Amino acid sequence: MTKKKELKTYSECTKAILPVRDALDILSGKWKLPIIISLSFGNKRFSEMKKEIPGITDRMLSKELRDLEVNHLAKRTVYDSVPVIVEYSMTPYGKSLESLIDELRDWGISHRKKIIEKNK
């Protein structure tokens, strides 16, 4: 292999890795995807999400929602009512993750079947 070809391959590899790393940095962790999935089923109040995501603490849910807001994936809306109602929803940008999550779900189902069959 020539030096020029090696450099091109290295450059292409780096260009492919960086955007994937960026996506994983935003979506990584135990709770981000479950929160996104919860919100993909409609607008939710904090307590509703907490019930839907077993094991998450109030503090962690609050932190992760803030991170999703900072990255423009979720929106927090405060309604001027008595008592005050706070609701979370997916932004249009956040909704762009739906096909990716569907693919991950499908792959996870397939992977689970493969592993279960192998262990039988």
N, CA, C and O atoms as CSV, one atom per row, in Angstrom:
chain,resi,resn,atom,element,x,y,z
A,1,MET,N,N,0.856,-1.172,0.000
A,1,MET,CA,C,0.000,0.000,0.000
A,1,MET,C,C,0.905,1.240,0.000
A,1,MET,O,O,1.922,1.278,0.693
A,2,THR,N,N,0.526,2.233,-0.775
A,2,THR,CA,C,1.331,3.437,-0.866
A,2,THR,C,C,1.024,4.364,0.300
A,2,THR,O,O,-0.022,4.285,0.944
A,3,LYS,N,N,1.996,5.251,0.542
A,3,LYS,CA,C,1.810,6.233,1.630
A,3,LYS,C,C,0.573,7.093,1.391
A,3,LYS,O,O,-0.180,7.385,2.320
A,4,LYS,N,N,0.371,7.496,0.138
A,4,LYS,CA,C,-0.760,8.348,-0.195
A,4,LYS,C,C,-2.081,7.632,0.112
A,4,LYS,O,O,-2.999,8.242,0.660
A,5,LYS,N,N,-2.182,6.369,-0.232
A,5,LYS,CA,C,-3.398,5.583,0.022
A,5,LYS,C,C,-3.616,5.426,1.529
A,5,LYS,O,O,-4.747,5.540,2.002
A,6,GLU,N,N,-2.543,5.167,2.290
A,6,GLU,CA,C,-2.651,5.035,3.746
A,6,GLU,C,C,-3.162,6.319,4.374
A,6,GLU,O,O,-4.014,6.276,5.262
A,7,LEU,N,N,-2.649,7.474,3.919
A,7,LEU,CA,C,-3.087,8.763,4.460
A,7,LEU,C,C,-4.555,9.006,4.161
A,7,LEU,O,O,-5.290,9.508,5.012
A,8,LYS,N,N,-4.985,8.655,2.958
A,8,LYS,CA,C,-6.395,8.839,2.600
A,8,LYS,C,C,-7.282,7.962,3.479
A,8,LYS,O,O,-8.314,8.426,3.964
A,9,THR,N,N,-6.908,6.733,3.687
A,9,THR,CA,C,-7.687,5.823,4.519
A,9,THR,C,C,-7.739,6.323,5.956
A,9,THR,O,O,-8.799,6.297,6.581
A,10,TYR,N,N,-6.609,6.777,6.487
A,10,TYR,CA,C,-6.553,7.330,7.847
A,10,TYR,C,C,-7.472,8.535,7.961
A,10,TYR,O,O,-8.229,8.655,8.924
A,11,SER,N,N,-7.408,9.423,6.985
A,11,SER,CA,C,-8.230,10.632,7.001
A,11,SER,C,C,-9.713,10.274,6.935
A,11,SER,O,O,-10.521,10.857,7.658
A,12,GLU,N,N,-10.077,9.331,6.084
A,12,GLU,CA,C,-11.468,8.908,5.970
A,12,GLU,C,C,-11.956,8.272,7.263
A,12,GLU,O,O,-13.085,8.504,7.696
A,13,CYS,N,N,-11.098,7.471,7.871
A,13,CYS,CA,C,-11.450,6.820,9.134
A,13,CYS,C,C,-11.694,7.870,10.217
A,13,CYS,O,O,-12.684,7.799,10.945
A,14,THR,N,N,-10.794,8.839,10.321
A,14,THR,CA,C,-10.929,9.911,11.311
A,14,THR,C,C,-12.213,10.704,11.082
A,14,THR,O,O,-12.919,11.040,12.033
A,15,LYS,N,N,-12.510,10.999,9.829
A,15,LYS,CA,C,-13.736,11.743,9.510
A,15,LYS,C,C,-14.991,10.948,9.867
A,15,LYS,O,O,-16.024,11.534,10.189
A,16,ALA,N,N,-14.908,9.638,9.813
A,16,ALA,CA,C,-16.055,8.803,10.178
A,16,ALA,C,C,-16.191,8.680,11.692
A,16,ALA,O,O,-17.305,8.610,12.212
A,17,ILE,N,N,-15.072,8.653,12.395
A,17,ILE,CA,C,-15.090,8.469,13.852
A,17,ILE,C,C,-15.584,9.712,14.580
A,17,ILE,O,O,-16.380,9.596,15.512
A,18,LEU,N,N,-15.141,10.879,14.187
A,18,LEU,CA,C,-15.454,12.112,14.929
A,18,LEU,C,C,-16.953,12.385,15.066
A,18,LEU,O,O,-17.404,12.662,16.178
A,19,PRO,N,N,-17.744,12.320,14.000
A,19,PRO,CA,C,-19.177,12.587,14.197
A,19,PRO,C,C,-19.872,11.527,15.046
A,19,PRO,O,O,-20.808,11.838,15.783
A,20,VAL,N,N,-19.421,10.280,14.949
A,20,VAL,CA,C,-20.004,9.227,15.781
A,20,VAL,C,C,-19.662,9.479,17.238
A,20,VAL,O,O,-20.506,9.308,18.117
A,21,ARG,N,N,-18.434,9.883,17.495
A,21,ARG,CA,C,-18.026,10.213,18.859
A,21,ARG,C,C,-18.863,11.373,19.403
A,21,ARG,O,O,-19.294,11.345,20.556
A,22,ASP,N,N,-19.090,12.385,18.576
A,22,ASP,CA,C,-19.924,13.519,18.997
A,22,ASP,C,C,-21.328,13.053,19.376
A,22,ASP,O,O,-21.868,13.462,20.404
A,23,ALA,N,N,-21.915,12.197,18.542
A,23,ALA,CA,C,-23.263,11.691,18.829
A,23,ALA,C,C,-23.279,10.888,20.115
A,23,ALA,O,O,-24.183,11.042,20.937
A,24,LEU,N,N,-22.281,10.032,20.294
A,24,LEU,CA,C,-22.238,9.215,21.510
A,24,LEU,C,C,-22.011,10.070,22.756
A,24,LEU,O,O,-22.535,9.753,23.824
A,25,ASP,N,N,-21.243,11.139,22.634
A,25,ASP,CA,C,-21.037,12.039,23.781
A,25,ASP,C,C,-22.364,12.634,24.247
A,25,ASP,O,O,-22.597,12.779,25.447
A,26,ILE,N,N,-23.226,12.974,23.303
A,26,ILE,CA,C,-24.512,13.582,23.653
A,26,ILE,C,C,-25.496,12.540,24.179
A,26,ILE,O,O,-26.270,12.827,25.092
A,27,LEU,N,N,-25.471,11.340,23.615
A,27,LEU,CA,C,-26.475,10.321,23.941
A,27,LEU,C,C,-26.003,9.278,24.939
A,27,LEU,O,O,-26.771,8.398,25.327
A,28,SER,N,N,-24.747,9.367,25.357
A,28,SER,CA,C,-24.192,8.318,26.213
A,28,SER,C,C,-24.747,8.382,27.631
A,28,SER,O,O,-25.362,9.363,28.047
A,29,GLY,N,N,-24.508,7.320,28.332
A,29,GLY,CA,C,-24.973,7.223,29.705
A,29,GLY,C,C,-26.172,6.306,29.799
A,29,GLY,O,O,-26.762,5.908,28.795
A,30,LYS,N,N,-26.505,5.993,31.000
A,30,LYS,CA,C,-27.566,5.031,31.274
A,30,LYS,C,C,-28.970,5.596,31.040
A,30,LYS,O,O,-29.907,4.837,30.791
A,31,TRP,N,N,-29.122,6.927,31.117
A,31,TRP,CA,C,-30.466,7.494,31.203
A,31,TRP,C,C,-30.924,8.315,30.011
A,31,TRP,O,O,-32.130,8.490,29.835
A,32,LYS,N,N,-30.021,8.829,29.183
A,32,LYS,CA,C,-30.429,9.745,28.106
A,32,LYS,C,C,-31.413,9.095,27.142
A,32,LYS,O,O,-32.471,9.658,26.861
A,33,LEU,N,N,-31.073,7.919,26.636
A,33,LEU,CA,C,-31.969,7.276,25.667
A,33,LEU,C,C,-33.313,6.885,26.289
A,33,LEU,O,O,-34.344,7.080,25.645
A,34,PRO,N,N,-33.350,6.344,27.506
A,34,PRO,CA,C,-34.675,6.088,28.094
A,34,PRO,C,C,-35.525,7.359,28.238
A,34,PRO,O,O,-36.741,7.312,28.054
A,35,ILE,N,N,-34.905,8.467,28.560
A,35,ILE,CA,C,-35.646,9.728,28.664
A,35,ILE,C,C,-36.157,10.148,27.293
A,35,ILE,O,O,-37.315,10.541,27.151
A,36,ILE,N,N,-35.297,10.065,26.289
A,36,ILE,CA,C,-35.698,10.424,24.927
A,36,ILE,C,C,-36.843,9.525,24.459
A,36,ILE,O,O,-37.802,10.001,23.850
A,37,ILE,N,N,-36.742,8.240,24.741
A,37,ILE,CA,C,-37.804,7.313,24.348
A,37,ILE,C,C,-39.106,7.662,25.070
A,37,ILE,O,O,-40.173,7.649,24.455
A,38,SER,N,N,-39.033,7.969,26.347
A,38,SER,CA,C,-40.221,8.363,27.103
A,38,SER,C,C,-40.877,9.585,26.459
A,38,SER,O,O,-42.092,9.615,26.268
A,39,LEU,N,N,-40.072,10.585,26.130
A,39,LEU,CA,C,-40.611,11.806,25.527
A,39,LEU,C,C,-41.113,11.581,24.107
A,39,LEU,O,O,-41.961,12.330,23.622
A,40,SER,N,N,-40.598,10.560,23.442
A,40,SER,CA,C,-41.057,10.294,22.070
A,40,SER,C,C,-42.509,9.819,22.045
A,40,SER,O,O,-43.155,9.834,20.997
A,41,PHE,N,N,-43.021,9.394,23.209
A,41,PHE,CA,C,-44.418,8.975,23.304
A,41,PHE,C,C,-45.330,10.129,23.694
A,41,PHE,O,O,-46.516,9.922,23.951
A,42,GLY,N,N,-44.792,11.334,23.739
A,42,GLY,CA,C,-45.615,12.503,24.022
A,42,GLY,C,C,-45.057,13.345,25.153
A,42,GLY,O,O,-44.148,12.930,25.873
A,43,ASN,N,N,-45.614,14.524,25.295
A,43,ASN,CA,C,-45.183,15.450,26.338
A,43,ASN,C,C,-45.402,14.827,27.708
A,43,ASN,O,O,-46.386,14.126,27.940
A,44,LYS,N,N,-44.463,15.098,28.611
A,44,LYS,CA,C,-44.533,14.485,29.943
A,44,LYS,C,C,-44.190,15.495,31.013
A,44,LYS,O,O,-43.400,16.418,30.812
A,45,ARG,N,N,-44.813,15.287,32.159
A,45,ARG,CA,C,-44.400,15.996,33.361
A,45,ARG,C,C,-43.287,15.175,33.999
A,45,ARG,O,O,-43.129,13.988,33.714
A,46,PHE,N,N,-42.526,15.822,34.861
A,46,PHE,CA,C,-41.381,15.197,35.511
A,46,PHE,C,C,-41.784,13.886,36.191
A,46,PHE,O,O,-41.120,12.862,36.025
A,47,SER,N,N,-42.870,13.928,36.953
A,47,SER,CA,C,-43.294,12.742,37.713
A,47,SER,C,C,-43.711,11.593,36.795
A,47,SER,O,O,-43.526,10.426,37.139
A,48,GLU,N,N,-44.265,11.915,35.647
A,48,GLU,CA,C,-44.649,10.868,34.695
A,48,GLU,C,C,-43.415,10.144,34.164
A,48,GLU,O,O,-43.389,8.916,34.071
A,49,MET,N,N,-42.394,10.925,33.819
A,49,MET,CA,C,-41.162,10.308,33.324
A,49,MET,C,C,-40.513,9.459,34.393
A,49,MET,O,O,-40.018,8.367,34.113
A,50,LYS,N,N,-40.512,9.957,35.615
A,50,LYS,CA,C,-39.896,9.222,36.716
A,50,LYS,C,C,-40.556,7.855,36.878
A,50,LYS,O,O,-39.871,6.864,37.130
A,51,LYS,N,N,-41.872,7.794,36.737
A,51,LYS,CA,C,-42.590,6.519,36.846
A,51,LYS,C,C,-42.266,5.585,35.678
A,51,LYS,O,O,-42.209,4.368,35.854
A,52,GLU,N,N,-42.056,6.148,34.497
A,52,GLU,CA,C,-41.810,5.344,33.304
A,52,GLU,C,C,-40.381,4.811,33.214
A,52,GLU,O,O,-40.118,3.850,32.491
A,53,ILE,N,N,-39.463,5.432,33.945
A,53,ILE,CA,C,-38.051,5.056,33.855
A,53,ILE,C,C,-37.614,4.495,35.206
A,53,ILE,O,O,-37.148,5.238,36.070
A,54,PRO,N,N,-37.764,3.187,35.384
A,54,PRO,CA,C,-37.442,2.572,36.685
A,54,PRO,C,C,-35.984,2.795,37.080
A,54,PRO,O,O,-35.070,2.635,36.271
A,55,GLY,N,N,-35.793,3.168,38.338
A,55,GLY,CA,C,-34.453,3.292,38.895
A,55,GLY,C,C,-33.817,4.659,38.798
A,55,GLY,O,O,-32.791,4.897,39.436
A,56,ILE,N,N,-34.385,5.569,38.024
A,56,ILE,CA,C,-33.783,6.894,37.893
A,56,ILE,C,C,-34.158,7.737,39.111
A,56,ILE,O,O,-35.297,7.700,39.576
A,57,THR,N,N,-33.199,8.488,39.615
A,57,THR,CA,C,-33.459,9.369,40.763
A,57,THR,C,C,-33.932,10.725,40.259
A,57,THR,O,O,-33.725,11.074,39.097
A,58,ASP,N,N,-34.567,11.483,41.141
A,58,ASP,CA,C,-35.000,12.840,40.788
A,58,ASP,C,C,-33.806,13.674,40.321
A,58,ASP,O,O,-33.877,14.383,39.317
A,59,ARG,N,N,-32.732,13.574,41.058
A,59,ARG,CA,C,-31.541,14.364,40.745
A,59,ARG,C,C,-30.989,14.017,39.359
A,59,ARG,O,O,-30.636,14.912,38.591
A,60,MET,N,N,-30.914,12.726,39.038
A,60,MET,CA,C,-30.384,12.300,37.752
A,60,MET,C,C,-31.326,12.683,36.612
A,60,MET,O,O,-30.874,13.126,35.556
A,61,LEU,N,N,-32.625,12.516,36.819
A,61,LEU,CA,C,-33.591,12.907,35.795
A,61,LEU,C,C,-33.486,14.400,35.512
A,61,LEU,O,O,-33.497,14.821,34.356
A,62,SER,N,N,-33.385,15.186,36.556
A,62,SER,CA,C,-33.257,16.629,36.402
A,62,SER,C,C,-31.985,16.996,35.641
A,62,SER,O,O,-32.019,17.833,34.739
A,63,LYS,N,N,-30.871,16.377,35.999
A,63,LYS,CA,C,-29.590,16.641,35.326
A,63,LYS,C,C,-29.643,16.272,33.863
A,63,LYS,O,O,-29.217,17.044,33.004
A,64,GLU,N,N,-30.167,15.089,33.576
A,64,GLU,CA,C,-30.206,14.617,32.192
A,64,GLU,C,C,-31.163,15.458,31.345
A,64,GLU,O,O,-30.881,15.717,30.175
A,65,LEU,N,N,-32.275,15.882,31.913
A,65,LEU,CA,C,-33.189,16.760,31.180
A,65,LEU,C,C,-32.514,18.087,30.846
A,65,LEU,O,O,-32.694,18.614,29.748
A,66,ARG,N,N,-31.739,18.630,31.783
A,66,ARG,CA,C,-30.998,19.865,31.510
A,66,ARG,C,C,-30.012,19.650,30.358
A,66,ARG,O,O,-29.901,20.492,29.467
A,67,ASP,N,N,-29.298,18.522,30.377
A,67,ASP,CA,C,-28.352,18.215,29.297
A,67,ASP,C,C,-29.070,18.112,27.951
A,67,ASP,O,O,-28.575,18.607,26.939
A,68,LEU,N,N,-30.228,17.472,27.945
A,68,LEU,CA,C,-30.987,17.345,26.698
A,68,LEU,C,C,-31.479,18.709,26.209
A,68,LEU,O,O,-31.544,18.957,25.005
A,69,GLU,N,N,-31.825,19.589,27.150
A,69,GLU,CA,C,-32.225,20.951,26.781
A,69,GLU,C,C,-31.053,21.718,26.181
A,69,GLU,O,O,-31.203,22.379,25.154
A,70,VAL,N,N,-29.892,21.634,26.815
A,70,VAL,CA,C,-28.691,22.331,26.336
A,70,VAL,C,C,-28.352,21.890,24.911
A,70,VAL,O,O,-27.882,22.690,24.102
A,71,ASN,N,N,-28.593,20.620,24.613
A,71,ASN,CA,C,-28.289,20.091,23.284
A,71,ASN,C,C,-29.473,20.178,22.324
A,71,ASN,O,O,-29.449,19.581,21.248
A,72,HIS,N,N,-30.510,20.923,22.715
A,72,HIS,CA,C,-31.681,21.208,21.874
A,72,HIS,C,C,-32.478,19.965,21.479
A,72,HIS,O,O,-33.128,19.942,20.433
A,73,LEU,N,N,-32.423,18.937,22.317
A,73,LEU,CA,C,-33.174,17.709,22.042
A,73,LEU,C,C,-34.510,17.685,22.775
A,73,LEU,O,O,-35.461,17.049,22.320
A,74,ALA,N,N,-34.582,18.377,23.908
A,74,ALA,CA,C,-35.816,18.432,24.700
A,74,ALA,C,C,-36.114,19.888,25.047
A,74,ALA,O,O,-35.225,20.738,25.086
A,75,LYS,N,N,-37.390,20.141,25.294
A,75,LYS,CA,C,-37.837,21.495,25.635
A,75,LYS,C,C,-38.625,21.447,26.928
A,75,LYS,O,O,-39.450,20.558,27.138
A,76,ARG,N,N,-38.363,22.402,27.780
A,76,ARG,CA,C,-39.076,22.539,29.056
A,76,ARG,C,C,-40.035,23.712,28.929
A,76,ARG,O,O,-39.631,24.824,28.589
A,77,THR,N,N,-41.313,23.453,29.206
A,77,THR,CA,C,-42.325,24.503,29.130
A,77,THR,C,C,-42.976,24.657,30.493
A,77,THR,O,O,-43.451,23.688,31.087
A,78,VAL,N,N,-42.989,25.897,30.981
A,78,VAL,CA,C,-43.624,26.210,32.270
A,78,VAL,C,C,-44.935,26.928,31.967
A,78,VAL,O,O,-44.952,27.972,31.314
A,79,TYR,N,N,-46.035,26.350,32.455
A,79,TYR,CA,C,-47.345,26.945,32.243
A,79,TYR,C,C,-47.716,27.808,33.443
A,79,TYR,O,O,-47.546,27.411,34.596
A,80,ASP,N,N,-48.220,28.985,33.144
A,80,ASP,CA,C,-48.612,29.936,34.184
A,80,ASP,C,C,-49.985,29.538,34.703
A,80,ASP,O,O,-51.015,30.029,34.242
A,81,SER,N,N,-49.968,28.643,35.665
A,81,SER,CA,C,-51.214,28.158,36.249
A,81,SER,C,C,-50.998,27.963,37.738
A,81,SER,O,O,-49.877,28.075,38.236
A,82,VAL,N,N,-52.066,27.675,38.434
A,82,VAL,CA,C,-51.965,27.394,39.864
A,82,VAL,C,C,-52.479,25.985,40.080
A,82,VAL,O,O,-53.664,25.741,39.855
A,83,PRO,N,N,-51.655,25.056,40.502
A,83,PRO,CA,C,-50.209,25.203,40.678
A,83,PRO,C,C,-49.503,25.255,39.322
A,83,PRO,O,O,-50.073,24.899,38.291
A,84,VAL,N,N,-48.248,25.706,39.353
A,84,VAL,CA,C,-47.452,25.809,38.133
A,84,VAL,C,C,-47.238,24.404,37.569
A,84,VAL,O,O,-46.913,23.472,38.305
A,85,ILE,N,N,-47.421,24.268,36.271
A,85,ILE,CA,C,-47.210,22.985,35.596
A,85,ILE,C,C,-45.972,23.104,34.716
A,85,ILE,O,O,-45.837,24.058,33.950
A,86,VAL,N,N,-45.072,22.133,34.827
A,86,VAL,CA,C,-43.877,22.077,33.990
A,86,VAL,C,C,-43.977,20.812,33.149
A,86,VAL,O,O,-44.212,19.719,33.666
A,87,GLU,N,N,-43.795,20.981,31.856
A,87,GLU,CA,C,-43.923,19.863,30.934
A,87,GLU,C,C,-42.698,19.805,30.027
A,87,GLU,O,O,-42.142,20.834,29.643
A,88,TYR,N,N,-42.296,18.605,29.700
A,88,TYR,CA,C,-41.146,18.390,28.820
A,88,TYR,C,C,-41.625,17.772,27.523
A,88,TYR,O,O,-42.566,16.979,27.507
A,89,SER,N,N,-40.969,18.144,26.436
A,89,SER,CA,C,-41.322,17.604,25.133
A,89,SER,C,C,-40.063,17.492,24.280
A,89,SER,O,O,-39.031,18.088,24.585
A,90,MET,N,N,-40.172,16.717,23.211
A,90,MET,CA,C,-39.074,16.619,22.263
A,90,MET,C,C,-39.124,17.833,21.348
A,90,MET,O,O,-40.202,18.288,20.967
A,91,THR,N,N,-37.977,18.346,21.005
A,91,THR,CA,C,-37.906,19.408,20.005
A,91,THR,C,C,-37.960,18.752,18.625
A,91,THR,O,O,-37.774,17.540,18.512
A,92,PRO,N,N,-38.210,19.529,17.587
A,92,PRO,CA,C,-38.123,18.946,16.240
A,92,PRO,C,C,-36.747,18.317,15.984
A,92,PRO,O,O,-36.646,17.276,15.334
A,93,TYR,N,N,-35.697,18.953,16.494
A,93,TYR,CA,C,-34.340,18.405,16.360
A,93,TYR,C,C,-34.238,17.078,17.111
A,93,TYR,O,O,-33.634,16.129,16.610
A,94,GLY,N,N,-34.817,17.005,18.293
A,94,GLY,CA,C,-34.815,15.766,19.062
A,94,GLY,C,C,-35.575,14.658,18.348
A,94,GLY,O,O,-35.197,13.489,18.421
A,95,LYS,N,N,-36.642,15.029,17.663
A,95,LYS,CA,C,-37.434,14.038,16.922
A,95,LYS,C,C,-36.635,13.428,15.770
A,95,LYS,O,O,-36.977,12.356,15.271
A,96,SER,N,N,-35.570,14.115,15.352
A,96,SER,CA,C,-34.734,13.568,14.275
A,96,SER,C,C,-34.014,12.300,14.721
A,96,SER,O,O,-33.451,11.590,13.888
A,97,LEU,N,N,-34.021,12.005,16.015
A,97,LEU,CA,C,-33.402,10.782,16.537
A,97,LEU,C,C,-34.314,9.559,16.428
A,97,LEU,O,O,-33.862,8.438,16.661
A,98,GLU,N,N,-35.582,9.753,16.080
A,98,GLU,CA,C,-36.545,8.650,16.081
A,98,GLU,C,C,-36.105,7.469,15.217
A,98,GLU,O,O,-36.203,6.321,15.650
A,99,SER,N,N,-35.623,7.734,14.004
A,99,SER,CA,C,-35.222,6.620,13.133
A,99,SER,C,C,-33.995,5.909,13.696
A,99,SER,O,O,-33.881,4.689,13.583
A,100,LEU,N,N,-33.081,6.656,14.299
A,100,LEU,CA,C,-31.906,6.053,14.931
A,100,LEU,C,C,-32.329,5.156,16.096
A,100,LEU,O,O,-31.809,4.050,16.243
A,101,ILE,N,N,-33.253,5.617,16.914
A,101,ILE,CA,C,-33.734,4.834,18.051
A,101,ILE,C,C,-34.487,3.594,17.564
A,101,ILE,O,O,-34.361,2.517,18.148
A,102,ASP,N,N,-35.264,3.747,16.502
A,102,ASP,CA,C,-35.951,2.584,15.929
A,102,ASP,C,C,-34.938,1.534,15.466
A,102,ASP,O,O,-35.128,0.341,15.701
A,103,GLU,N,N,-33.877,1.972,14.817
A,103,GLU,CA,C,-32.827,1.051,14.357
A,103,GLU,C,C,-32.142,0.376,15.540
A,103,GLU,O,O,-31.880,-0.827,15.502
A,104,LEU,N,N,-31.849,1.142,16.591
A,104,LEU,CA,C,-31.231,0.570,17.787
A,104,LEU,C,C,-32.157,-0.464,18.438
A,104,LEU,O,O,-31.708,-1.522,18.877
A,105,ARG,N,N,-33.454,-0.144,18.493
A,105,ARG,CA,C,-34.424,-1.085,19.056
A,105,ARG,C,C,-34.454,-2.381,18.252
A,105,ARG,O,O,-34.404,-3.475,18.815
A,106,ASP,N,N,-34.536,-2.243,16.928
A,106,ASP,CA,C,-34.590,-3.420,16.062
A,106,ASP,C,C,-33.319,-4.261,16.204
A,106,ASP,O,O,-33.382,-5.489,16.272
A,107,TRP,N,N,-32.177,-3.594,16.246
A,107,TRP,CA,C,-30.919,-4.314,16.410
A,107,TRP,C,C,-30.886,-5.002,17.779
A,107,TRP,O,O,-30.438,-6.143,17.887
A,108,GLY,N,N,-31.352,-4.322,18.805
A,108,GLY,CA,C,-31.380,-4.894,20.159
A,108,GLY,C,C,-32.264,-6.128,20.238
A,108,GLY,O,O,-31.910,-7.104,20.899
A,109,ILE,N,N,-33.408,-6.093,19.573
A,109,ILE,CA,C,-34.307,-7.255,19.543
A,109,ILE,C,C,-33.607,-8.420,18.860
A,109,ILE,O,O,-33.626,-9.544,19.362
A,110,SER,N,N,-32.998,-8.154,17.730
A,110,SER,CA,C,-32.292,-9.187,16.978
A,110,SER,C,C,-31.115,-9.749,17.776
A,110,SER,O,O,-30.893,-10.959,17.807
A,111,HIS,N,N,-30.382,-8.869,18.406
A,111,HIS,CA,C,-29.223,-9.284,19.201
A,111,HIS,C,C,-29.646,-10.152,20.387
A,111,HIS,O,O,-29.018,-11.169,20.684
A,112,ARG,N,N,-30.707,-9.738,21.052
A,112,ARG,CA,C,-31.213,-10.498,22.203
A,112,ARG,C,C,-31.601,-11.913,21.773
A,112,ARG,O,O,-31.269,-12.886,22.449
A,113,LYS,N,N,-32.305,-12.020,20.645
A,113,LYS,CA,C,-32.693,-13.340,20.128
A,113,LYS,C,C,-31.459,-14.190,19.834
A,113,LYS,O,O,-31.413,-15.370,20.181
A,114,LYS,N,N,-30.471,-13.588,19.199
A,114,LYS,CA,C,-29.249,-14.311,18.838
A,114,LYS,C,C,-28.527,-14.821,20.076
A,114,LYS,O,O,-28.076,-15.966,20.103
A,115,ILE,N,N,-28.414,-13.992,21.090
A,115,ILE,CA,C,-27.710,-14.370,22.322
A,115,ILE,C,C,-28.493,-15.450,23.074
A,115,ILE,O,O,-27.905,-16.410,23.572
A,116,ILE,N,N,-29.808,-15.296,23.157
A,116,ILE,CA,C,-30.638,-16.282,23.854
A,116,ILE,C,C,-30.557,-17.633,23.150
A,116,ILE,O,O,-30.429,-18.667,23.806
A,117,GLU,N,N,-30.630,-17.631,21.812
A,117,GLU,CA,C,-30.520,-18.888,21.058
A,117,GLU,C,C,-29.158,-19.546,21.266
A,117,GLU,O,O,-29.065,-20.766,21.394
A,118,LYS,N,N,-28.109,-18.733,21.299
A,118,LYS,CA,C,-26.745,-19.255,21.469
A,118,LYS,C,C,-26.562,-19.889,22.842
A,118,LYS,O,O,-25.821,-20.861,22.990
A,119,ASN,N,N,-27.240,-19.335,23.845
A,119,ASN,CA,C,-27.080,-19.824,25.228
A,119,ASN,C,C,-28.008,-20.987,25.558
A,119,ASN,O,O,-27.979,-21.485,26.683
A,120,LYS,N,N,-28.823,-21.430,24.618
A,120,LYS,CA,C,-29.739,-22.545,24.878
A,120,LYS,C,C,-29.018,-23.859,24.770
A,120,LYS,O,O,-29.625,-24.913,24.956
